[in-house]
Amino acid sequence: MGHLDHAAFGWLTPVLSYAMACIGAALGLRCTVRALAATGRTRRNWLLTAASALGTGIWTMHFVAMLGFGVTGTEIRYNVPLTILSLVVAVVVVGAGVFAVGYGRDRGRALALGGLTTGLGVASMHYLGMAALRLHGQVHYDPVLVALSVVIAVVAATAALWAGLNIKSPIAVAGASLVMGGAVSSMHYTGMIAVSVTVTPSPVTLPGATAMQFIFPLAVGLGSYLFLTSAFVALSPTADEREASASAQQPLESLSR
């Protein structure tokens, strides 16, 4: 069995990946709050932004953490199409859960369905990303720990969607996002503890791209997207602010007449 290192750069990758998960969760929850206060096309657009933020944040968390992953006795490369597919799965399935909550008439049923769908999407993204690993050897999984990681993903997703439905204030959203970030990170590292590798040394060059060639620049790009979208959401007026602005303009309009 090859020795697995989950933090080749020390605390850098775990802390940075947790930060990415928290930012994605905070942005997704804030957009969900905005969506539930809106109607029509505006609600749809906020839900799309929430789905992309949550999906991107979770994916970035996973692969930033994977930058610190190593196995003694073999190099590691990534299958590019499978890695990109894992990102698409994260955004699409998380989006399905967010829309179930955003448009569900029965809040309890919508929350259960959305949490299950989103949690399974997070787990699918994780293990699809792991399937993209290319190394000299064979990867094995502990089924009990794999099942536990899926349960954590479903519970975390359900809690996040519940927070989107019930928590309105920015401070409460920030606190919920810290908890959600911790839950997503726990799911990831539980899934990674389930991994063992039987190394088969070989001089053959592995196919695919190294983490620094592909994962690092993609993670930086997606992280930049999260920060820019966070700035946009922070600067966008809320429904209450728009109503207050409209109310303030009405007396001015009547005076000008």
Secondary structure as UniProt FT lines:
FT   STRAND          4..5
FT   TURN            8..11
FT   HELIX           12..36
FT   HELIX           40..66
FT   TURN            67..68
FT   STRAND          70..71
FT   TURN            72..73
FT   STRAND          76..78
FT   HELIX           80..103
FT   HELIX           107..131
FT   STRAND          133..135
FT   STRAND          137..141
FT   HELIX           143..166
FT   HELIX           170..193
FT   STRAND          195..199
FT   HELIX           211..215
FT   HELIX           216..235
FT   HELIX           239..256
//
